[in-house]
Amino acid sequence: MRASLVITITVIIMVVIAISMILAVPHARKAVVKVGLITIPADTPRILVSSVFKNGSQIPIKYTCDGADVSIPISLGDIPNSTKSIMVVMEDLNAPGGVFIHWVLYDVPPNVTQIPEGLPAGFYIPGIGYQGVNDFGRIGYGGPCPPPGPPHEYVVVVLALKTVIKPLPNVSDRYLLSLLNESDVVGYGILIGYYGG
Protein backbone atom coordinates (compact mmCIF):
# COMPACT_ATOMS: atom_id res chain seq x y z
CA MET A 1 0.00 0.00 0.00
CA ARG A 2 2.87 2.28 0.88
CA ALA A 3 4.46 1.55 -2.51
CA SER A 4 1.26 2.48 -4.37
CA LEU A 5 1.03 5.74 -2.37
CA VAL A 6 4.63 6.60 -3.31
CA ILE A 7 3.89 5.84 -6.99
CA THR A 8 0.74 8.01 -6.91
CA ILE A 9 2.60 10.92 -5.31
CA THR A 10 5.45 10.53 -7.83
CA VAL A 11 2.99 10.57 -10.75
CA ILE A 12 1.25 13.67 -9.36
CA ILE A 13 4.59 15.46 -8.96
CA MET A 14 5.59 14.54 -12.53
CA VAL A 15 2.27 15.83 -13.90
CA VAL A 16 2.63 19.09 -11.97
CA ILE A 17 6.19 19.55 -13.30
CA ALA A 18 5.07 18.81 -16.87
CA ILE A 19 2.19 21.32 -16.66
CA SER A 20 4.44 24.01 -15.19
CA MET A 21 6.97 23.45 -17.98
CA ILE A 22 4.26 23.81 -20.63
CA LEU A 23 2.97 27.01 -19.00
CA ALA A 24 6.51 28.40 -18.75
CA VAL A 25 7.06 28.13 -22.53
CA PRO A 26 5.76 31.29 -24.22
CA HIS A 27 3.09 30.64 -26.83
CA ALA A 28 4.59 30.79 -30.29
CA ARG A 29 3.28 33.75 -32.27
CA LYS A 30 2.32 33.08 -35.83
CA ALA A 31 4.76 34.69 -38.26
CA VAL A 32 3.25 37.43 -40.40
CA VAL A 33 4.21 39.53 -43.40
CA LYS A 34 3.58 43.24 -42.91
CA VAL A 35 3.11 45.31 -46.08
CA GLY A 36 2.33 48.90 -45.18
CA LEU A 37 -1.03 48.78 -43.42
CA ILE A 38 -1.72 45.14 -44.32
CA THR A 39 -0.85 42.08 -42.23
CA ILE A 40 -0.73 38.65 -43.89
CA PRO A 41 0.08 35.26 -42.34
CA ALA A 42 3.58 34.29 -43.53
CA ASP A 43 2.51 30.82 -44.67
CA THR A 44 -0.16 32.19 -47.02
CA PRO A 45 0.15 30.91 -50.63
CA ARG A 46 1.37 33.41 -53.21
CA ILE A 47 -0.69 34.43 -56.22
CA LEU A 48 0.68 35.85 -59.47
CA VAL A 49 0.38 39.59 -60.02
CA SER A 50 1.66 41.45 -63.06
CA SER A 51 1.08 44.76 -64.82
CA VAL A 52 2.53 47.00 -67.53
CA PHE A 53 5.69 47.45 -65.46
CA LYS A 54 7.97 44.74 -64.12
CA ASN A 55 8.24 44.11 -60.42
CA GLY A 56 10.80 46.54 -59.00
CA SER A 57 10.80 48.87 -62.01
CA GLN A 58 9.56 52.37 -62.83
CA ILE A 59 5.81 52.96 -63.03
CA PRO A 60 4.99 54.49 -66.44
CA ILE A 61 4.07 58.18 -66.27
CA LYS A 62 0.63 57.45 -67.79
CA TYR A 63 -0.48 55.98 -64.46
CA THR A 64 0.71 58.93 -62.35
CA CYS A 65 -0.47 62.46 -61.60
CA ASP A 66 2.09 63.71 -64.12
CA GLY A 67 0.32 61.76 -66.89
CA ALA A 68 -3.26 60.64 -67.52
CA ASP A 69 -3.55 59.36 -63.91
CA VAL A 70 -5.49 56.27 -64.99
CA SER A 71 -5.53 53.08 -62.93
CA ILE A 72 -2.98 50.43 -63.75
CA PRO A 73 -4.02 47.19 -65.44
CA ILE A 74 -3.48 44.06 -63.34
CA SER A 75 -3.26 40.41 -64.37
CA LEU A 76 -3.90 37.71 -61.76
CA GLY A 77 -3.07 34.02 -61.60
CA ASP A 78 -3.02 31.07 -59.19
CA ILE A 79 -6.07 32.28 -57.25
CA PRO A 80 -6.85 29.71 -54.51
CA ASN A 81 -10.07 27.71 -54.92
CA SER A 82 -11.32 28.86 -51.51
CA THR A 83 -11.33 32.52 -52.63
CA LYS A 84 -14.69 34.31 -52.25
CA SER A 85 -13.45 37.78 -53.25
CA ILE A 86 -10.30 39.67 -54.22
CA MET A 87 -9.04 42.99 -52.88
CA VAL A 88 -6.44 45.22 -54.54
CA VAL A 89 -4.58 47.80 -52.46
CA MET A 90 -1.99 50.31 -53.67
CA GLU A 91 0.15 52.05 -51.02
CA ASP A 92 2.99 54.57 -51.06
CA LEU A 93 5.41 53.33 -48.40
CA ASN A 94 7.57 56.48 -48.48
CA ALA A 95 4.97 59.24 -48.09
CA PRO A 96 6.07 62.02 -45.69
CA GLY A 97 3.13 61.41 -43.34
CA GLY A 98 3.44 57.62 -43.33
CA VAL A 99 1.75 55.04 -45.54
CA PHE A 100 -0.49 56.75 -48.13
CA ILE A 101 -3.29 54.71 -49.70
CA HIS A 102 -3.77 55.33 -53.43
CA TRP A 103 -6.39 52.72 -54.19
CA VAL A 104 -8.60 50.02 -52.73
CA LEU A 105 -10.65 47.90 -55.13
CA TYR A 106 -12.62 45.19 -53.36
CA ASP A 107 -15.19 42.44 -53.77
CA VAL A 108 -13.63 41.57 -57.10
CA PRO A 109 -15.09 38.18 -58.17
CA PRO A 110 -12.55 35.34 -57.83
CA ASN A 111 -12.91 34.42 -61.51
CA VAL A 112 -11.60 37.84 -62.62
CA THR A 113 -8.07 37.42 -63.94
CA GLN A 114 -7.75 40.77 -65.75
CA ILE A 115 -8.45 44.16 -64.20
CA PRO A 116 -8.35 46.65 -67.09
CA GLU A 117 -6.58 49.98 -66.94
CA GLY A 118 -8.48 53.23 -66.56
CA LEU A 119 -11.29 52.12 -64.26
CA PRO A 120 -13.84 54.91 -63.78
CA ALA A 121 -13.75 56.85 -60.52
CA GLY A 122 -17.00 55.37 -59.24
CA PHE A 123 -18.11 53.31 -56.27
CA TYR A 124 -19.33 50.33 -58.31
CA ILE A 125 -17.74 49.01 -61.49
CA PRO A 126 -19.94 46.31 -63.04
CA GLY A 127 -18.21 42.96 -63.38
CA ILE A 128 -15.12 44.22 -61.51
CA GLY A 129 -15.97 45.35 -57.96
CA TYR A 130 -16.21 48.34 -55.63
CA GLN A 131 -13.85 51.19 -54.79
CA GLY A 132 -13.25 53.15 -51.61
CA VAL A 133 -12.18 56.75 -51.03
CA ASN A 134 -8.40 57.06 -51.26
CA ASP A 135 -6.13 59.30 -49.19
CA PHE A 136 -6.49 62.05 -51.83
CA GLY A 137 -10.18 62.15 -50.80
CA ARG A 138 -11.39 60.75 -54.14
CA ILE A 139 -13.21 57.55 -55.01
CA GLY A 140 -11.10 55.03 -56.88
CA TYR A 141 -7.53 55.20 -58.09
CA GLY A 142 -5.13 58.06 -57.47
CA GLY A 143 -1.78 57.57 -59.16
CA PRO A 144 1.68 58.17 -57.74
CA CYS A 145 2.23 61.86 -57.07
CA PRO A 146 5.27 62.16 -54.79
CA PRO A 147 6.87 65.43 -53.72
CA PRO A 148 10.28 66.32 -55.18
CA GLY A 149 13.03 64.02 -53.99
CA PRO A 150 14.04 60.39 -54.32
CA PRO A 151 11.61 57.98 -56.02
CA HIS A 152 8.91 56.54 -53.78
CA GLU A 153 8.17 52.82 -53.42
CA TYR A 154 4.61 51.90 -54.40
CA VAL A 155 3.29 48.50 -53.46
CA VAL A 156 0.28 46.86 -55.07
CA VAL A 157 -1.01 44.11 -52.79
CA VAL A 158 -3.59 41.66 -54.11
CA LEU A 159 -5.45 39.70 -51.44
CA ALA A 160 -7.49 36.56 -52.06
CA LEU A 161 -10.10 36.46 -49.28
CA LYS A 162 -12.35 33.67 -48.05
CA THR A 163 -14.95 36.33 -47.20
CA VAL A 164 -16.84 39.09 -49.00
CA ILE A 165 -16.76 42.65 -47.66
CA LYS A 166 -20.18 44.26 -47.70
CA PRO A 167 -20.10 47.12 -50.25
CA LEU A 168 -20.12 50.46 -48.46
CA PRO A 169 -20.44 53.68 -50.51
CA ASN A 170 -18.24 56.68 -49.71
CA VAL A 171 -16.10 55.01 -47.05
CA SER A 172 -12.37 55.52 -46.79
CA ASP A 173 -9.84 52.99 -47.97
CA ARG A 174 -8.46 53.00 -44.43
CA TYR A 175 -11.82 51.93 -43.05
CA LEU A 176 -12.03 49.14 -45.61
CA LEU A 177 -8.58 47.90 -44.57
CA SER A 178 -9.66 47.97 -40.93
CA LEU A 179 -12.33 45.38 -41.82
CA LEU A 180 -9.67 42.90 -42.92
CA ASN A 181 -8.95 39.94 -40.69
CA GLU A 182 -5.60 38.33 -41.48
CA SER A 183 -7.13 34.88 -41.00
CA ASP A 184 -9.43 35.60 -43.98
CA VAL A 185 -6.46 35.92 -46.38
CA VAL A 186 -6.04 32.69 -48.36
CA GLY A 187 -3.60 34.03 -50.95
CA TYR A 188 -1.65 37.18 -51.73
CA GLY A 189 0.55 38.73 -54.35
CA ILE A 190 2.78 41.81 -54.36
CA LEU A 191 3.90 44.09 -57.18
CA ILE A 192 6.40 46.87 -56.42
CA GLY A 193 6.95 49.91 -58.59
CA TYR A 194 8.88 53.18 -58.22
CA TYR A 195 8.11 56.73 -59.26
CA GLY A 196 9.52 60.17 -58.57
CA GLY A 197 12.84 61.92 -58.48
N, C-alpha and C positions, 0 to 999 in steps of 0.2 A: 504494500500500500504506500509505504514511504517512497519507494522507487517511482511509482506512478505519479505521486505528488511532485517529486523532483522533475520528472519529465514534463508534466503540465506547466510547472512554473518556468522551466527552460524554454518551452514552446512559446509561452506568453511573452517572455522577455525578447525572444527572437522576433516575434511579430511586431512588438513595440519598436524595436530597433529598426526593422525594415520599413515600417510606416514613417518613422522620424527621418530616415534617410531619403525616402521619396519626397517628403514635404520639404526637406532642406534643399533639394535640387530645384533651381528656378525653372519655371515653365518656359519651354522653348518658344520664342516668338517666331511667327511665320515670316519668312523673308519676303520683302516687298520691293517693287521697283517704283520709284517716285519720279514722275515726269511733270515738272511744274506743279500744277494743282491736283494732279491725278495720281492715285495710288493703285497699283496693280500687284496682285500676288506674283511672286517671282517665278513660280512654276507654271504660269499660264501659257498655253500654246501661242505661238506667233502666227499671225496672218500676214499675207503679202500685201504691201501697199506701194504703189508707184504713181508717178505723175509726169508732168512734162519736164521736170528737172530730176537729175539723179540725186540719190541720197547723199547729203554732205556737200552739195554744189549750190551755185547761185540761183536764186529764184528769179525767173524772167521778169523784166520790168512791167510787162503787161498785167501782171497779177498784183501790182503794188500801187500805192497812192501816186506814184510818179508816172504811171501808165494808165491803162483803162480801169484798173482796180476791180477786175472781175475775178470771181472765185476760181480757184485752181481745179482742174479735172483730177479725179482720183480713180485708179483702178484697184480692185480688191480681189484677193484670191485666198484659198484655204480657209474659208469661213467654217467654223465648227458647226456640226449638225444640230447642236443644242441651242444655237443662236436664235433668239426671238426678235432682236432688233440690233441695229448698228448705230453707233454714235461717232461723229467726227469732231475733233477738237483741234483748233490751231492756236498755239500760244507763242508769245514772244518771251523768251527766258531772260532777255537782257534789258528789258524796259527799265527806265530810271526808277519808277515807283514799285518795282517788283514784277511778277508775272502779269502780262497783259494778254487778255483773251481776245483773239481776232474773229473767232468763229466757233459756233456750236451748231451742228446739224445732227438731229436725233430722230429716233424712231424710223430710221431707214430700214426698209424690209430686208431680211437676210438674203434674199435672192438677188439683190441689186449688186452687180459687180462693177458697174461703171457709173460714177457720178460725174455728169458733164460739167464743163467749165461754164462760167457766167450764169450761175443760178440767180433768179430774181431775188430782190431784197424783200421777200414776203415771209409771213409766218408759215404758211403751208405751201409746199411745192408738190403737186400731184405726182404720185408714183415714186417720189424721192424721200420726202420726210418733212420735218418741221425745223424751224430755226429760232434761236433765241436772240436776245439783244446783247450785242458785243460791248466791249469796254469803250468803244467810240460812242456808244449810245444809240446805235443803229441796228435794225433787224438784219440778220444775215451776215455775210462776209464783209470784213474790212481788211484790205491787204496790208502788207508790211509798209510802215511809214515811220521809220526810226529817225530820231534827231541826228544831226551831224555827228560824225565820230566813227568808230570801228563798226564793221558789219554786225548786225544782231543775228542771234540764232533763233530760228523759227521751227517749232516742232509741231508736226501734224500727227496726232494720236488717233488711231482708229480702234474703237472698242467694240467687240462682239459681246452682247449682253444676253443673259438668259431671262431678262425681263423686258417689259415695254414701259417707257416713261409716259405718263399721261400728258398729252399735248396741252401746253399752257401758253396762251397768247401773251405777248408783251412782258415776258419775264426775262431776267438777266441770265446771261450764260453762266455766271457764277452761281446763281440759284440752281440752275439745271445741274451743274457739277456737284452741288451739295446733296443732290438726290441720289448720287451714285453710291452704291455699296460695293466695295472691292470684291466681295464674294459673288457678286452678280456677273463679274467679268469672266468670260469663258475663252476669250481670245483677244489678242491685241497686236497692233502693228504700229511702227513709228517711221516717219519720214522727216528728215531734217534738211532744212534749207537755210541759206544765208542771204541777207540783203542789207545794204547800207554802205557807208564809207565815202 
